[in-house]
């Protein structure tokens, strides 16, 4: 493809090469340059791509352009042939529920017989082929290259998590979303956005940029839903568990095995647990119906879905113990999970083990402590991913959120030791929540990812 075709519709400036230069690949990382590449120099947060132009040319880059982050996304869209427009692209943004919703949508549509792609926090999929992921929302070149693979392999749908950071950094610029979902907005990522207002503004960008042929599906139970779709030109559809909406549901029964839900007047048994998952399932149902799938087919497929890894994942053990692994790492998510476990098993003692990630929003640490103390019978405070912070200092900040002299709380800094203690000293028939890491199979200490799989530890102890 000629360079002129790649930069068409952008403000990218040619620094090396000419409009007629033939390009075989594109990159924004000089280490990925090969002979015939286009190197797109963008000023990033950690480094300035312009500093690596000599390295890119030395590696064989046929051309170099100076570009903004938006230009980078548009160049990627051009180079890969506008793949999002050839798919039914569904994106979801919100604080909680993104991974669960897109993963279950992917599984639901595959269950209905469609080939699908998935771009999520846990992994990326092109049909059944899995690849690892580094960020909730990947860089534009990765996104478009994966979508191009989806098109080539016959995928009809792509389901994608869209983060506030990804929106602010314009990683999804140029993508044609058929349907966009808003789940909820609570306290998170303020280490990056600094204020809740800025966090909200970045989420709203998703809906501001939708086209007239798209659909915006919003959770009417969240007070920010109406704000999200202000000035949105797309068709707006609502879903709710508490009030009148285009799609509604009510939980009739619930247990560790699942829930009986009444969705748009029809009762369906599902295998997921928790009111927040009921809301996620309602979003999935609503999305599928809005995409044209018959309601009875959606409800049947919904009843067959299994929980996403690390989302209210229950491991049963000796002494009638139930160990629940969940990714809850925000105040709202922790509250949802603890309230769910209380509702499902009100007579069981509830033990909550959690920590907070290092180099992340510090203000939520005491908030999570207060929630755990209020809703659990016992609390064990431990490490999450301390990263470059001192684990003891993180725990000190968490401890400020507990009542002075609280007898509910103990601190055990090493997470493996904390998990073992939680199980070994739990009374018979207890529910033990391990919150924060969910699907992760690693723990980040300093800048090193160490193997750490809570399932392995739990099963060994049990």
BELHUVEN-V551603 format. One record per run of one state. SS is the DSSP state (@ for helix, = for strand, . for the rest). FROM is the first residue (numbers start at 1). LEN is the number of residues. If there is no record, write none. Layout:
BEGIN
ss = <SS;SS>
from = <FROM;FROM>
len = <LEN;LEN>
END
This chain:
BEGIN
ss = <.;=;@;.;=;.;=;.;=;.;@;.;=;.;=;.;=;@;.;=;.;@;.;@;.;=;.;@;.;=;.;=;.;=;.;@;.;=;.;@;.;=;.;@;.;@;.;=;.;@;.;=;.;=;.;=;.;=;.;@;.;@;.;=;@;=;.;@;.;=;.;@;.;=;.;=;.;@;.;=;.;@;.;=;.;=;.;=;.;@;.>
from = <1;2;3;7;13;17;22;23;25;28;30;33;37;42;43;44;48;49;59;63;67;69;80;83;87;88;94;98;112;116;120;124;127;129;132;140;153;157;162;164;169;179;183;190;194;196;209;215;220;225;229;235;241;247;256;258;264;266;271;275;291;295;303;313;318;321;327;331;345;350;355;364;376;378;382;387;388;391;400;409;412;415;425;431;436;442;446;448;452;454;462>
len = <1;1;4;6;4;5;1;2;3;2;3;4;5;1;1;4;1;10;4;4;2;11;3;4;1;6;4;14;4;4;4;3;2;3;8;13;4;5;2;5;10;4;7;4;2;13;6;5;5;4;6;6;6;9;2;6;2;5;4;16;4;8;10;5;3;6;4;14;5;5;9;12;2;4;5;1;3;9;9;3;3;10;6;5;6;4;2;4;2;8;1>
END
